[in-house]
């Protein structure tokens, strides 16, 4: 074991938890959760607004009285905006100027003009209209302010922060949430000059929308609601069954449909028109795909009888519409691929939403697939361009994505710019903007919920599932990941795991749970002074100057630090009781690259990896630690080996091996007994000195 690594595990930066990952990284993940659940931006979102042209100011410049439409039935200046039959926004405040302020803010919460692209329906605007009353209460009413230009100019960061604190003290999560949302929006609209100057706040957003405030809302959310749990095995089973059907059965059938359309040279048109009954029957039969009683695709066939004319002497006419059924099937395949990639990569919503076909990489030399992900939550890029990371993809998934790209390389589907973009005509060619990325993923998740009868499926839950369900059952399931990704070594699997902080956290917890008791017994045994073996000598020397380090509860934090450090660096870890009997332990993290391997690895290698086989433990191994309680097992082994040597029936090679085990067992026993006697002698002298 590399004991020096245990003495001072090093981590980048000073803000790291006992798990070895920055707590900020976990908080960022939880912020994603809150934003999905509460529907608001917790961070300053000015980067999403830069360069946005003010539609409102342009309209007010043309019609200063506000006599322009915000809906078919309402003008901007109206006391009530009738957006739809059931959705209205009322402007009935008795505080001077508040109605004008509300109009300017609510205008940007209309789906057509929302700069974040997060208002998707007039119902959202309708609800926000009522929630605005909380901003009125906590900013204006409580401070006896009005919304005239002079008094808005007097509002400072302290006023806003105090309002947020009071909203929090209300005890209602929605109150705190809504006041934060409107304060944030008002600050951003002011900073980007999207509302009239007289209504703008003159406050730097970062004096109010801070990491500490976001963390406070996060913690408030955790206490009040809790965070998302991983997908249950029932939910996961439904999702994977769906994904398997659409990628293993439906996708190959769609490729055949595509080939037929290309060969028949009809892929350039939405409709196939023919006067031949046989040709119409051919298309209806070959473009209809039903698998396991599930309708994957079925074209819409229309038949018409016409009166012959001098120009057209036919009387029958068929129209076969194929593009919408094909688009719907493609979207289902897309949803299935989303399930696979979200589950396997643990990528966040925005990271997934902006993926393109070009982000699926294939290395011809190695035959391996990977996906290029742009990280936004783990980079401090001032331009918000993100940082690219490349994650491995299983071969089966890489091939599925390749086939999916081929299946949509037809007609206008090539206009879909993102991997998970919709093939519905109204959604074709959507840009890679951040809010479209969110909307795309939300649409996919809603379709999955509707198709499978599930509720509460969120992108973040995929991120946690592979860790919580797979790893927490047994740390040995790391090998499932190794096999899934085709890794040739245990070390490579750990390097993949280190990309996903939830998997790291779960691996650490699982291994810590398994290792703590054993490691605690090792430390206790070494502290007693009775031990044997080169590994024990080395470790005892390190612990000698740190007598209180592993006392009490501190041991758990130390083991968390140590194990997480090793996982992140891609080191195999092994702390285990051995098959040699009570009081014997294996303690190793070595990779043994190019050198002699210990017996447990030399005789049992997982595809070239270095995961030990505990059933093949040998007493001569340098990784072995023997404690005082091992003396009984050593006595039994010595007796057993002595009988074999004395039997005279062993072949020369076997006799030499058994003799070596016997001699080493006797040497280890002598070490233990000598140290035990020394400890007893010291204890006796101490007792004698105490009596004197």
C-alpha positions as CSV (number, residue, x, y, z in Angstrom):
1,X,0.0,0.0,0.0
2,X,1.2,3.5,-0.8
3,X,1.1,4.7,2.8
4,X,2.4,8.1,2.0
5,X,-0.8,8.7,-0.1
6,X,-2.9,8.0,3.0
7,X,-1.0,10.4,5.2
8,X,-1.8,13.4,3.1
9,X,-4.4,12.9,0.3
10,X,-4.2,16.0,-1.9
11,X,-7.2,17.7,-3.4
12,X,-7.5,20.6,-5.8
13,X,-8.7,23.7,-4.1
14,X,-9.6,24.4,-0.5
15,X,-13.3,24.0,-0.6
16,X,-13.5,20.2,-0.7
17,X,-15.7,18.0,1.5
18,X,-14.6,14.8,3.1
19,X,-15.7,13.0,0.0
20,X,-13.0,14.7,-2.0
21,X,-15.3,16.7,-4.3
22,X,-16.0,20.3,-4.0
23,X,-19.3,20.9,-2.1
24,X,-20.0,23.5,-4.7
25,X,-20.3,20.8,-7.3
26,X,-23.0,19.0,-5.4
27,X,-24.8,22.3,-4.7
28,X,-24.8,23.1,-8.4
29,X,-26.5,19.8,-9.0
30,X,-29.1,20.5,-6.3
31,X,-29.6,23.9,-7.8
32,X,-30.6,22.2,-11.0
33,X,-33.1,20.2,-9.1
34,X,-34.6,23.3,-7.5
35,X,-34.8,25.1,-10.8
36,X,-36.6,22.2,-12.4
37,X,-39.0,21.9,-9.5
38,X,-39.7,25.6,-8.8
39,X,-39.3,26.9,-12.4
40,X,-37.0,29.7,-11.6
41,X,-33.4,30.8,-12.1
42,X,-31.5,30.7,-8.8
43,X,-28.4,32.3,-10.3
44,X,-27.9,35.6,-12.1
45,X,-29.0,35.0,-15.6
46,X,-27.7,38.1,-17.3
47,X,-25.5,36.1,-19.6
48,X,-28.7,34.7,-21.2
49,X,-30.0,38.2,-21.9
50,X,-26.9,40.0,-23.3
51,X,-27.6,41.4,-26.7
52,X,-31.4,41.0,-26.3
53,X,-33.2,43.8,-28.1
54,X,-36.0,45.5,-26.1
55,X,-39.3,44.8,-27.8
56,X,-41.1,46.6,-25.1
57,X,-39.2,49.9,-25.4
58,X,-39.6,49.8,-29.2
59,X,-43.4,49.3,-28.8
60,X,-43.6,52.1,-26.2
61,X,-41.6,54.4,-28.4
62,X,-44.1,53.8,-31.2
63,X,-47.2,54.0,-29.0
64,X,-46.3,55.8,-25.7
65,X,-49.8,55.3,-24.3
66,X,-49.4,51.5,-24.4
67,X,-52.1,51.1,-27.2
68,X,-50.5,48.0,-28.6
69,X,-51.7,44.4,-28.3
70,X,-50.4,41.9,-25.8
71,X,-53.0,39.4,-27.0
72,X,-55.9,39.3,-29.5
73,X,-58.2,40.8,-26.9
74,X,-56.1,43.1,-24.8
75,X,-53.8,46.1,-25.1
76,X,-50.7,46.7,-23.0
77,X,-52.5,49.7,-21.3
78,X,-55.6,47.7,-20.3
79,X,-56.4,47.1,-16.6
80,X,-56.8,43.4,-17.4
81,X,-55.0,41.4,-19.9
82,X,-57.2,38.7,-21.4
83,X,-54.6,36.2,-22.7
84,X,-56.9,33.2,-23.2
85,X,-60.4,32.3,-22.0
86,X,-59.1,31.2,-18.7
87,X,-55.8,33.1,-18.3
88,X,-55.8,36.8,-17.3
89,X,-53.5,39.3,-15.6
90,X,-55.0,42.1,-13.6
91,X,-53.4,45.4,-12.8
92,X,-55.4,46.7,-9.8
93,X,-52.7,47.8,-7.3
94,X,-53.6,50.9,-5.2
95,X,-49.9,51.9,-4.9
96,X,-48.8,54.6,-7.3
97,X,-46.7,53.3,-10.1
98,X,-46.9,49.6,-9.3
99,X,-49.3,48.8,-12.1
100,X,-46.8,50.3,-14.6
101,X,-43.9,48.3,-13.1
102,X,-46.0,45.1,-13.1
103,X,-46.9,45.7,-16.8
104,X,-43.3,46.1,-17.8
105,X,-42.2,42.9,-15.9
106,X,-45.3,40.8,-16.9
107,X,-44.7,41.7,-20.6
108,X,-41.5,39.8,-20.3
109,X,-43.3,36.8,-18.9
110,X,-45.5,36.4,-21.9
111,X,-44.4,33.4,-23.9
112,X,-43.6,35.5,-26.9
113,X,-41.3,38.0,-25.1
114,X,-39.8,36.1,-22.2
115,X,-36.0,36.6,-22.6
116,X,-35.2,33.3,-20.8
117,X,-37.6,31.3,-22.9
118,X,-38.9,29.7,-19.7
119,X,-42.6,30.9,-19.9
120,X,-44.1,28.3,-22.1
121,X,-47.8,29.1,-21.8
122,X,-50.2,31.8,-20.9
123,X,-51.1,29.8,-17.8
124,X,-47.5,30.5,-16.5
125,X,-48.1,34.2,-17.1
126,X,-51.5,34.0,-15.4
127,X,-50.0,32.4,-12.2
128,X,-47.1,34.8,-12.2
129,X,-49.5,37.7,-12.3
130,X,-50.9,36.7,-9.0
131,X,-47.5,35.9,-7.5
132,X,-46.4,39.5,-8.4
133,X,-48.5,40.6,-5.4
134,X,-45.7,39.2,-3.2
135,X,-43.2,41.5,-4.7
136,X,-45.6,44.4,-4.1
137,X,-46.1,43.4,-0.5
138,X,-42.4,42.8,0.5
139,X,-40.8,45.6,-1.4
140,X,-43.4,48.4,-1.5
141,X,-46.1,47.9,1.1
142,X,-43.8,46.8,3.9
143,X,-41.4,49.7,3.2
144,X,-44.2,52.2,2.6
145,X,-42.8,52.9,-0.9
146,X,-44.5,53.7,-4.2
147,X,-43.2,52.8,-7.6
148,X,-42.5,56.3,-8.9
149,X,-39.1,56.9,-10.5
150,X,-37.7,58.7,-7.4
151,X,-38.7,56.0,-4.9
152,X,-37.5,53.2,-7.2
153,X,-34.2,55.0,-7.4
154,X,-34.0,55.0,-3.6
155,X,-34.3,51.2,-3.4
156,X,-30.9,49.7,-2.6
157,X,-29.5,46.2,-2.1
158,X,-30.3,46.2,1.6
159,X,-33.9,46.8,0.9
160,X,-34.1,43.9,-1.5
161,X,-32.1,41.5,0.8
162,X,-34.3,42.4,3.7
163,X,-37.4,41.7,1.6
164,X,-36.0,38.3,0.7
165,X,-35.2,37.6,4.4
166,X,-38.8,38.5,5.4
167,X,-40.2,36.3,2.6
168,X,-38.1,33.4,3.9
169,X,-39.4,34.1,7.5
170,X,-43.0,33.7,6.2
171,X,-42.5,30.0,6.4
172,X,-43.9,29.4,2.9
173,X,-41.5,28.1,0.3
174,X,-43.5,29.6,-2.6
175,X,-43.4,33.0,-1.0
176,X,-39.6,32.9,-0.8
177,X,-39.4,31.5,-4.3
178,X,-41.6,34.1,-5.9
179,X,-40.0,37.1,-4.3
180,X,-36.6,35.8,-5.3
181,X,-37.8,35.2,-8.8
182,X,-39.3,38.7,-9.3
183,X,-36.3,40.4,-7.7
184,X,-33.9,38.5,-9.9
185,X,-36.0,39.3,-13.0
186,X,-36.4,42.9,-12.2
187,X,-32.6,43.3,-11.6
188,X,-31.8,41.6,-14.9
189,X,-34.4,43.5,-17.0
190,X,-33.0,46.7,-15.4
191,X,-29.3,45.8,-16.1
192,X,-30.1,44.9,-19.7
193,X,-32.2,48.1,-20.2
194,X,-35.2,46.1,-21.3
195,X,-37.8,48.2,-19.4
196,X,-38.4,52.0,-19.2
197,X,-35.6,53.8,-17.4
198,X,-37.9,55.2,-14.7
199,X,-38.7,51.6,-13.6
200,X,-35.2,50.3,-13.5
201,X,-33.3,49.4,-10.4
202,X,-29.8,50.9,-10.2
203,X,-28.3,48.0,-8.2
204,X,-25.6,45.5,-9.3
205,X,-27.3,42.1,-9.4
206,X,-24.5,40.3,-7.7
207,X,-25.2,42.3,-4.5
208,X,-28.5,40.4,-4.2
209,X,-28.3,37.3,-6.4
210,X,-25.4,35.8,-4.7
211,X,-24.1,32.2,-4.3
212,X,-25.0,32.5,-0.6
213,X,-28.6,33.5,-1.4
214,X,-28.9,30.7,-3.9
215,X,-27.5,28.3,-1.3
216,X,-30.0,29.5,1.2
217,X,-32.9,28.9,-1.1
218,X,-31.4,25.5,-1.8
219,X,-31.2,24.6,1.9
220,X,-34.7,26.0,2.5
221,X,-35.9,23.8,-0.3
222,X,-34.1,20.8,1.1
223,X,-35.7,21.2,4.5
224,X,-39.2,21.9,3.1
225,X,-39.5,19.6,0.2
226,X,-36.4,17.4,-0.1
227,X,-34.4,16.5,-3.2
228,X,-35.1,14.1,-6.0
229,X,-34.6,10.4,-5.3
230,X,-33.1,8.1,-7.9
231,X,-35.5,6.3,-10.2
232,X,-37.0,3.2,-8.5
233,X,-36.3,-0.2,-10.0
234,X,-39.9,-0.3,-11.2
235,X,-39.5,3.1,-13.0
236,X,-36.1,2.1,-14.3
237,X,-37.5,-1.2,-15.6
238,X,-40.3,0.6,-17.5
239,X,-37.9,3.2,-19.0
240,X,-35.3,0.5,-20.1
241,X,-38.0,-1.7,-21.6
242,X,-39.2,1.3,-23.6
243,X,-35.6,2.2,-24.6
244,X,-34.9,-1.4,-25.7
245,X,-38.0,-1.6,-27.8
246,X,-37.5,1.6,-29.7
247,X,-33.7,1.1,-30.2
248,X,-33.4,-2.6,-30.7
249,X,-36.7,-3.4,-32.6
250,X,-38.2,-0.2,-33.9
251,X,-35.1,1.6,-35.2
252,X,-34.0,-1.3,-37.6
253,X,-37.5,-1.3,-39.0
254,X,-37.4,2.5,-39.6
255,X,-34.1,2.1,-41.4
256,X,-35.8,-0.3,-43.8
257,X,-38.6,2.3,-44.3
258,X,-36.0,4.9,-45.0
259,X,-34.3,2.7,-47.6
260,X,-37.6,2.0,-49.4
261,X,-38.3,5.7,-49.5
262,X,-34.9,6.5,-51.0
263,X,-35.0,3.6,-53.5
264,X,-38.5,4.6,-54.6
265,X,-37.3,8.2,-54.9
266,X,-40.2,9.6,-52.9
267,X,-38.2,10.9,-49.9
268,X,-38.3,14.4,-51.2
269,X,-42.1,14.8,-50.7
270,X,-44.4,14.8,-47.8
271,X,-46.9,12.7,-49.7
272,X,-46.8,9.9,-52.2
273,X,-49.3,10.3,-55.0
274,X,-50.2,7.5,-57.4
275,X,-53.0,6.3,-59.6
276,X,-51.9,2.7,-59.5
277,X,-53.6,0.5,-56.9
278,X,-50.6,-1.9,-56.8
279,X,-48.2,0.9,-56.0
280,X,-50.5,2.3,-53.3
281,X,-50.8,-1.2,-51.7
282,X,-47.0,-1.5,-51.9
283,X,-46.4,1.7,-49.9
284,X,-49.2,1.1,-47.4
285,X,-47.8,-2.4,-46.7
286,X,-44.1,-1.4,-46.5
287,X,-44.5,1.8,-44.6
288,X,-46.7,0.3,-42.0
289,X,-44.6,-1.0,-39.0
290,X,-46.2,-2.9,-36.2
291,X,-44.0,-4.8,-33.7
292,X,-45.2,-6.7,-30.7
293,X,-48.7,-5.2,-31.3
294,X,-47.2,-1.7,-31.0
295,X,-47.8,0.6,-33.9
296,X,-44.4,2.1,-34.7
297,X,-45.5,3.8,-37.9
298,X,-48.6,3.8,-40.1
299,X,-49.0,6.1,-43.1
300,X,-52.2,7.9,-43.7
301,X,-53.7,6.6,-46.9
302,X,-56.4,8.6,-48.7
303,X,-58.3,7.2,-51.7
304,X,-60.3,9.4,-54.0
305,X,-62.4,8.6,-57.1
306,X,-62.3,11.3,-59.8
307,X,-64.3,12.1,-62.8
308,X,-62.1,11.5,-65.9
309,X,-61.3,14.7,-67.9
310,X,-59.8,15.1,-71.3
311,X,-56.5,15.9,-69.6
312,X,-56.6,13.1,-67.0
313,X,-58.2,9.9,-68.0
314,X,-57.8,8.2,-64.6
315,X,-60.7,7.8,-62.1
316,X,-58.8,6.6,-59.0
317,X,-56.2,8.5,-57.0
318,X,-54.2,7.6,-53.8
319,X,-52.3,9.9,-51.5
320,X,-50.0,8.3,-48.9
321,X,-48.8,10.7,-46.2
322,X,-45.8,9.3,-44.5
323,X,-43.7,12.1,-43.0
324,X,-45.7,12.8,-39.8
325,X,-45.9,9.1,-38.8
326,X,-42.2,8.8,-39.5
327,X,-41.4,11.9,-37.5
328,X,-43.4,10.6,-34.6
329,X,-41.5,7.3,-34.7
330,X,-38.2,9.1,-34.9
331,X,-39.1,11.1,-31.8
332,X,-39.8,7.9,-29.9
333,X,-36.4,6.6,-30.9
334,X,-34.9,9.9,-29.8
335,X,-36.6,9.5,-26.4
336,X,-35.2,6.0,-26.0
337,X,-31.7,7.2,-26.8
338,X,-32.2,10.0,-24.3
339,X,-32.9,7.4,-21.6
340,X,-29.7,5.5,-22.4
341,X,-27.4,8.6,-22.6
342,X,-28.9,10.3,-19.5
343,X,-28.6,7.1,-17.5
344,X,-25.1,6.2,-18.6
345,X,-23.4,9.6,-18.7
346,X,-25.1,11.3,-15.8
347,X,-25.0,14.5,-17.8
348,X,-27.1,17.5,-16.8
349,X,-30.2,18.8,-18.6
350,X,-28.5,21.6,-20.5
351,X,-25.5,19.5,-21.3
352,X,-27.8,16.9,-22.9
353,X,-30.1,19.4,-24.6
354,X,-27.4,21.0,-26.8
355,X,-25.7,17.8,-28.0
356,X,-25.5,17.5,-31.7
357,X,-24.7,14.6,-34.0
358,X,-21.1,15.8,-34.2
359,X,-20.7,15.3,-30.5
360,X,-21.0,11.5,-30.9
361,X,-17.4,10.6,-31.6
362,X,-16.0,7.4,-33.1
363,X,-12.3,6.4,-33.0
364,X,-11.6,4.2,-35.9
365,X,-8.3,3.0,-34.5
366,X,-9.8,1.7,-31.3
367,X,-13.3,1.1,-32.5
368,X,-14.6,3.0,-29.4
369,X,-17.4,5.5,-29.2
370,X,-17.5,8.6,-26.9
371,X,-19.7,11.7,-26.4
372,X,-18.4,15.2,-26.2
373,X,-20.2,17.1,-23.4
374,X,-20.0,20.8,-22.8
375,X,-19.9,21.4,-19.1
376,X,-21.4,24.7,-17.8
377,X,-21.9,24.0,-14.1
378,X,-18.2,23.1,-13.4
379,X,-16.5,25.9,-15.3
380,X,-15.9,29.6,-14.4
381,X,-15.7,30.6,-18.1
382,X,-16.6,34.3,-18.1
383,X,-18.1,34.0,-21.6
384,X,-20.3,31.1,-20.5
385,X,-19.0,29.0,-23.4
386,X,-18.5,26.0,-21.1
387,X,-15.7,23.5,-21.0
388,X,-15.7,20.3,-23.1
389,X,-15.3,16.9,-21.6
390,X,-15.3,13.6,-23.5
391,X,-17.1,10.6,-21.9
392,X,-17.0,7.0,-23.1
393,X,-20.1,5.4,-24.6
394,X,-20.8,1.7,-24.8
395,X,-20.4,0.3,-28.2
396,X,-24.0,-0.8,-28.5
397,X,-25.2,2.8,-27.7
398,X,-22.7,4.3,-30.1
399,X,-24.1,2.1,-32.9
400,X,-27.7,2.9,-32.0
401,X,-26.9,6.7,-32.3
402,X,-25.2,6.1,-35.6
403,X,-28.3,4.2,-36.9
404,X,-30.6,6.9,-35.5
405,X,-28.6,9.6,-37.4
406,X,-28.9,7.6,-40.6
407,X,-32.7,7.1,-40.0
408,X,-33.2,10.9,-39.9
409,X,-31.0,11.7,-42.8
410,X,-34.0,12.0,-45.0
411,X,-36.3,14.8,-46.2
412,X,-36.3,17.9,-43.9
413,X,-35.2,16.0,-40.8
414,X,-31.7,17.1,-41.5
415,X,-32.7,20.5,-40.3
416,X,-32.8,19.2,-36.7
417,X,-29.7,20.8,-35.2
418,X,-29.5,18.9,-32.0
419,X,-29.3,15.2,-31.2
420,X,-32.5,15.4,-29.1
421,X,-34.4,17.9,-31.2
422,X,-38.0,17.1,-32.2
423,X,-38.8,16.0,-35.8
424,X,-42.3,17.6,-35.5
425,X,-42.5,20.1,-38.4
426,X,-43.1,23.0,-36.0
427,X,-39.9,22.2,-34.1
428,X,-37.6,21.6,-37.0
429,X,-34.4,23.6,-37.1
430,X,-34.6,25.0,-33.6
431,X,-31.4,26.7,-32.5
432,X,-29.0,25.4,-29.8
433,X,-29.9,28.1,-27.3
434,X,-30.0,27.3,-23.7
435,X,-33.7,27.7,-23.1
436,X,-34.5,25.6,-26.2
437,X,-32.3,22.9,-24.7
438,X,-34.4,23.0,-21.5
439,X,-37.6,22.9,-23.4
440,X,-36.5,20.0,-25.6
441,X,-35.6,17.9,-22.6
442,X,-38.8,18.8,-20.8
443,X,-40.8,17.7,-23.8
444,X,-39.0,14.4,-24.0
445,X,-39.5,13.7,-20.3
446,X,-43.2,14.6,-20.6
447,X,-43.6,12.2,-23.5
448,X,-41.9,9.4,-21.6
449,X,-44.2,10.0,-18.6
450,X,-47.3,10.0,-20.8
451,X,-46.2,6.8,-22.7
452,X,-45.2,4.9,-19.6
453,X,-47.7,6.2,-17.0
454,X,-44.9,7.6,-14.8
455,X,-44.8,10.7,-12.7
456,X,-42.0,12.9,-11.4
457,X,-39.4,11.8,-13.9
458,X,-36.8,14.5,-14.0
459,X,-33.5,14.6,-15.8
460,X,-31.6,14.9,-12.5
461,X,-33.0,11.6,-11.3
462,X,-31.2,9.8,-14.2
463,X,-27.9,11.4,-12.9
464,X,-28.4,9.8,-9.5
465,X,-29.9,6.4,-10.5
466,X,-26.8,4.6,-11.8
467,X,-25.0,5.4,-8.6
468,X,-27.7,4.8,-6.0
469,X,-29.2,1.6,-7.5
470,X,-26.2,-0.1,-9.1
471,X,-23.3,0.9,-6.9
472,X,-25.0,1.0,-3.5
473,X,-26.0,-2.7,-3.7
474,X,-22.4,-3.8,-3.7
475,X,-19.2,-2.0,-4.5
476,X,-18.2,-5.0,-6.6
477,X,-20.8,-3.9,-9.1
478,X,-18.1,-1.5,-10.4
479,X,-17.3,-4.5,-12.6
480,X,-20.7,-4.1,-14.3
481,X,-19.7,-0.6,-15.4
482,X,-16.3,-2.0,-16.5
483,X,-18.0,-4.6,-18.7
484,X,-20.7,-2.1,-19.9
485,X,-18.0,0.2,-21.2
486,X,-15.6,-2.4,-22.4
487,X,-12.9,-1.3,-20.0
488,X,-10.0,-3.6,-19.9
489,X,-9.1,-2.7,-16.3
490,X,-10.6,-1.9,-13.0
491,X,-8.6,1.3,-13.0
492,X,-10.3,2.6,-16.2
493,X,-13.7,1.9,-14.6
494,X,-12.8,4.0,-11.7
495,X,-11.6,6.8,-13.9
496,X,-15.0,6.8,-15.6
497,X,-16.8,6.7,-12.2
498,X,-14.8,9.8,-11.2
499,X,-16.6,11.8,-13.9
500,X,-19.9,11.6,-12.1
501,X,-19.8,13.0,-8.6
502,X,-22.9,11.0,-7.6
503,X,-21.2,7.8,-8.5
504,X,-18.0,8.8,-6.7
505,X,-20.1,9.7,-3.6
506,X,-21.9,6.3,-3.7
507,X,-18.8,4.3,-4.4
508,X,-17.1,6.0,-1.4
509,X,-20.1,5.3,0.8
510,X,-20.3,1.7,-0.3
511,X,-16.6,1.0,0.1
512,X,-16.5,3.0,3.3
513,X,-19.3,0.9,4.7
514,X,-17.5,-2.3,3.8
515,X,-14.0,-1.1,4.8
516,X,-14.6,1.0,8.0
517,X,-15.1,-1.9,10.4
518,X,-12.1,-3.9,9.0
519,X,-9.9,-0.8,8.8
520,X,-10.8,0.2,12.3
521,X,-9.8,-3.2,13.6
522,X,-6.5,-3.0,11.7
523,X,-5.8,0.4,13.3
524,X,-6.8,-0.9,16.7
525,X,-4.6,-4.0,16.3
526,X,-1.6,-1.9,15.2
527,X,-2.2,0.5,18.1
528,X,-2.0,-2.4,20.5
529,X,1.5,-3.1,19.3
530,X,0.9,-6.8,18.3
531,X,1.1,-7.3,14.6
532,X,3.2,-8.9,11.9
533,X,4.0,-8.4,8.2
534,X,5.9,-5.8,6.2
535,X,2.7,-4.0,5.4
536,X,1.8,-3.8,9.1
537,X,5.3,-2.5,9.9
538,X,4.9,0.2,7.3
539,X,1.5,1.3,8.3
540,X,2.3,1.2,12.0
541,X,5.2,3.6,11.4
542,X,2.9,6.0,9.8
543,X,0.3,5.9,12.5
544,X,2.9,6.3,15.3
545,X,3.1,10.0,14.9
546,X,-0.7,10.4,14.6
547,X,-2.0,8.6,17.7
548,X,-5.3,10.5,17.9
549,X,-6.0,10.7,14.2
550,X,-8.1,7.6,13.9
551,X,-9.8,7.9,17.3
552,X,-13.6,7.8,17.5
553,X,-15.7,9.2,14.7
554,X,-12.7,10.8,12.9
555,X,-11.9,7.5,11.3
556,X,-14.9,7.8,9.0
557,X,-13.9,11.1,7.6
558,X,-10.3,9.9,7.2
559,X,-11.5,6.8,5.3
560,X,-13.9,8.9,3.2
561,X,-11.0,11.3,2.3
562,X,-8.6,8.4,1.5
563,X,-11.0,6.3,-0.5
564,X,-12.4,9.2,-2.5
565,X,-8.8,10.3,-3.3
566,X,-8.0,6.9,-4.7
567,X,-11.3,6.7,-6.7
568,X,-10.7,10.0,-8.3
569,X,-7.1,9.1,-9.2
570,X,-8.3,5.8,-10.7
571,X,-6.6,3.5,-8.2
572,X,-8.0,0.1,-7.4
573,X,-8.7,-0.2,-3.7
574,X,-8.8,-3.3,-1.5
575,X,-9.2,-3.7,2.2
576,X,-10.5,-7.2,3.1
577,X,-10.4,-10.0,5.6
578,X,-8.6,-12.9,4.1
579,X,-9.3,-16.6,3.8
580,X,-6.3,-17.4,6.1
581,X,-8.4,-16.9,9.2
582,X,-9.4,-14.4,11.8
583,X,-7.0,-11.5,12.4
584,X,-5.6,-11.5,8.8
585,X,-6.2,-8.7,6.4
586,X,-5.2,-7.7,2.9
587,X,-4.5,-4.0,2.4
588,X,-3.4,-2.9,-1.1
589,X,-4.0,-0.3,-3.8
590,X,-1.2,-1.3,-6.1
591,X,-1.7,-1.6,-9.9
592,X,1.4,-3.8,-10.3
593,X,2.1,-2.5,-13.8
594,X,4.6,-4.7,-15.5
595,X,5.9,-6.2,-12.3
596,X,5.2,-9.4,-10.3
597,X,1.6,-9.7,-9.1
598,X,0.6,-11.0,-5.7
599,X,-0.9,-14.6,-5.8
600,X,-4.5,-13.4,-5.6
601,X,-4.1,-11.4,-8.8
602,X,-1.6,-13.5,-10.7
603,X,-4.0,-16.4,-10.6
604,X,-7.2,-14.4,-11.2
605,X,-7.3,-11.4,-13.4
606,X,-10.4,-9.7,-14.7
607,X,-9.6,-8.9,-18.3
608,X,-6.2,-7.7,-17.3
609,X,-7.4,-5.9,-14.3
610,X,-6.1,-5.9,-10.7
611,X,-9.0,-6.9,-8.6
612,X,-7.9,-9.5,-6.1
613,X,-9.4,-13.0,-5.6
614,X,-9.6,-13.3,-1.8
615,X,-9.9,-17.1,-2.1
616,X,-6.3,-17.3,-3.3
617,X,-4.6,-15.5,-0.4
618,X,-1.1,-16.7,0.6
619,X,0.6,-16.1,3.9
620,X,3.8,-15.0,2.1
621,X,2.1,-12.0,0.4
622,X,3.7,-8.7,1.2
623,X,0.2,-7.0,1.4
624,X,-0.8,-9.2,4.4
625,X,-1.4,-7.7,7.8
626,X,-1.6,-10.1,10.8
627,X,-2.9,-9.0,14.2
628,X,-2.8,-10.6,17.6
629,X,-6.0,-12.5,16.9
630,X,-4.3,-14.2,13.9
631,X,-2.2,-16.4,16.3
632,X,-4.9,-19.1,16.4
633,X,-5.2,-19.3,12.6
634,X,-1.4,-19.4,12.3
635,X,-1.1,-22.3,14.9
636,X,-3.7,-24.2,12.8
637,X,-1.9,-23.6,9.6
638,X,1.4,-24.6,11.0
639,X,-0.1,-27.8,12.2
640,X,-1.6,-28.5,8.8
641,X,1.5,-27.6,6.8
642,X,3.7,-29.7,9.2
643,X,1.6,-32.8,8.6
644,X,1.8,-32.4,4.9
645,X,5.6,-32.0,4.9
646,X,6.0,-35.0,7.2
647,X,3.7,-37.2,5.1
648,X,6.4,-37.9,2.5
649,X,3.8,-38.0,-0.3
650,X,4.4,-34.6,-1.8
651,X,6.2,-34.0,-5.1
652,X,9.4,-31.9,-5.0
653,X,7.8,-28.7,-6.3
654,X,4.8,-28.9,-4.0
655,X,6.9,-29.8,-1.0
656,X,9.1,-26.7,-1.6
657,X,6.0,-24.5,-1.8
658,X,4.4,-26.0,1.4
659,X,7.7,-25.8,3.2
660,X,8.0,-22.1,2.3
661,X,4.4,-21.5,3.7
662,X,5.3,-23.4,6.9
663,X,8.5,-21.3,7.5
664,X,6.7,-18.0,6.8
665,X,3.8,-19.0,9.1
666,X,6.3,-19.8,11.8
667,X,8.1,-16.6,11.3
668,X,4.9,-14.6,11.4
669,X,3.7,-16.4,14.6
670,X,7.1,-15.7,16.2
671,X,6.7,-12.0,15.3
672,X,3.3,-11.9,16.9
673,X,4.3,-13.8,20.0
674,X,7.5,-11.7,20.5
675,X,5.5,-8.4,20.2
676,X,2.8,-9.8,22.5
677,X,5.4,-10.7,25.1
678,X,7.0,-7.3,24.7
679,X,3.7,-5.5,25.2
680,X,2.9,-7.7,28.2
681,X,6.3,-6.9,29.7
682,X,5.8,-3.2,29.3
683,X,2.3,-3.4,30.7
684,X,3.7,-5.4,33.7
685,X,6.4,-2.8,34.4
686,X,3.8,-0.1,34.2
687,X,1.6,-1.9,36.7
688,X,4.6,-2.4,39.0
689,X,5.6,1.2,38.8
690,X,2.0,2.2,39.6
691,X,2.0,0.1,42.8
692,X,5.3,1.5,44.0
